[in-house]
Amino acid sequence: MRFSFLLAILSIFLFSNCKNDKPQISDAAQKKMDAGLDTLTGAPVRSENPYQLDGCDLFPDAQFQEIFGLNPATETNKRTLKNESFCLWVWKRKDWKERESHNDKSDVFQDPECRLALKLVNFGTETDATAQLKSLQNEKTVVVPNFGTTAFWLSEKSTLVIQQKSFNVHVTLEISDLATENLEKAKLVAAKVLGNMTK
């Protein structure tokens, strides 16, 4: 009986000591954790995507109306792909009737619609995001300064691509037949999106 009692006391003592012991993290390991590196391998740790559920959260209706002067809820066809960090807005151009009439009579197509598409791609690490961005470069690529880490305008796709840490943000905008006008508006949209990502 006495042996069983002593064994029980010893077990409680050992358990309480184990419970109260906190693992000690070395300064080197803490620095790696702060830098987003694996403490064992030193490799970058993949970041999560907080915008995975709905890409439209990156560009709220109020900001859309501020830039384009339209109420997206009633004046656009707004679509999203759940869990894909994607959002698409489609609306009629002011001269859509003339364009459709032209298309009925000519082989040269004039788009009667405007489109804005946002796509956020999480590559997990800045290294992978940079590599992907470089793979998109060609002789027609235009560097756009003062956006994220790096930003390019792909005129053939009417798309502004911006690296923000481990993310690449794609802003595709088609509201004009002039690439310069599409770019200027795309920059306004991108500024809002990047600001929302830091909130």
N, C-alpha and C positions, 0 to 999 in steps of 0.2 A: 504493500500500500504506500509506504513511504517512498519507495523507488518510483512508483507511478506518479506521485505528487511532484517529486523533484523533476522528473522528466517533463511534466506538463509546464512547470515554471520555466524550465530551460527553453522549451519550445516557444513560449510566449515572449521570453527575453530576446531570443534570436530573431523572431518574426518582427518585433518592434524595432530592432536595430536595422534590419533589412529595409523596413518600410520608411524609416527616417533618413536612411543614407541617400544622398542625392548624387547622381553621377557628375563627376568633375569634367568640364570641357576645357581643353587646353586653349591657350591664346591662338595658336596656329589654326586649330580646328574652327574656333569662333570666327577668325578672319575669313576662312574659306566659306563658312556659312553666310556671313555678311556679304560676301562677293558673289553669292549664288553658285558656289562650287561644291561638288560632292566632297565630303571630308575624308573619304578613303582614297578615291581615285583622282580627285582634283579636276574632274570633268565638269562642265557646266550642267547645272540642274535644270531640267525642262520646266518652264513656267506654265501655269494654268491659264486658260482663257476665260476671263470673267464675263465676256460678252457672247458666250456660246449659245445661249438660249434664243436671243432675238437681236439680230444685227441692227434692227431699226432703232434700238435704244441708243445707238451711237449718234443718231441725228434726229432729235425729237421734232415733232410737228411744228412747234413754235419757231424753231431755227429754220426749218424748211420754208415756212411762210415769210420769215424775215428776209431770206435771200432771193426767193423766187416770186414772192407776192401772191402765192396761191395757198389755199387751204388744202393740205394733202388729204384730209379726211373726206372732203366732198368734191375736190377738183382734180384728183389724181387716182389712178389705180395703183394702190400700194400693196406690195406682196413681200413676204418673207419666207425663208426656208428655216424652219426650226432646227436648232442645234447646228447651224451652218454659218453663223455670224454673217448673214447676207440680208440685204434689203434692196428692193427695187421699186422705183416710182415711175409711172408712165402717164403722160398727159398730152393733150392736143396742142399743137402749135397754134399761134394766133391766126396764121394763114392756112390752116389745115384744109379748108374747103378748096382753095385755089390749088394747093399741092395735089390733092386727090384728083381734081379735074385735070391737072397737067399729066398726072400718071396714067389717066385713061387714054390720053392722046399721044403720049411720047414713050420712047424706050428708055429715056433718061429718068431714073427714079428720083423723086424728091420726097424725103421722109416727112410725113404729116405729123409725126409724134416726137415728143421730147422724152428722154430717158435719163434717169440718174440711178446708178447701181453702186452700192457700197459692199465691199467684201473685206473682211478682216481675217487674215491667215496667221495663225500662231505656229511658228516653227520651233518653239520651245527654247531656243537659244539665239543669242544675237549673231553668233557665227553662222548658223544655218540661214537666218533671215538675210544676212548680208550676201551669202553665196547665191541665194535664190534671186535677190535683186540684181546682182551682177549678171546672172544668166539671161535677164530680160533686156539687157543693153544691146543696142545695135547702132548703126551709123545715123539713124534718124532720132535717136534718143536725145532729149533735151534735159539737161540738169536744171532742177528747180531749187534755188537756194532757200535757206531759212525754214525748212520743213523737216522735222524729225532728225534722224541721224543722216539720212540721205534721201533724196527724192528725185524722180525722173518723170518726164511727160512723154508718153508713148502716143505720138500723134496718129499713127495708123490704127490704134485701138481707142483713141480719144480717152485715154486713161492716165490718171496721175497715180503713181505708185510711191508710197512713202514708207520708209523703215522707221519704226518706233520701238526701240529695244528689240525684243524677240518677235515683234509683230510686223507684218507688211500690210499696209492699208491700201486698198485699190478703190479709187474714186473714178468711175466711168461716167462721163457726162456728154450727152448729145442734145444740145438745145439750139445749136447754130450750125450753118454750113461752113463757118469760119473756125478753124482750129484754135486761133488765138482767143476768141470769145469763149469757147468751151474751157480752155485752160484757165482763164481768169476767174470764171465762176467756180470751176473745180477747186481752185486754191481757196476760195471763200468757204466752200463746203469742208475741205480738208482741215482748215484752221479750226472750225467748230468741232469736228470729229476728234482731232488731237486734243483739244481742250477738254472734251468730255471724257476722254480716256484717262486723263490725269486727275479727275475728280474722285 
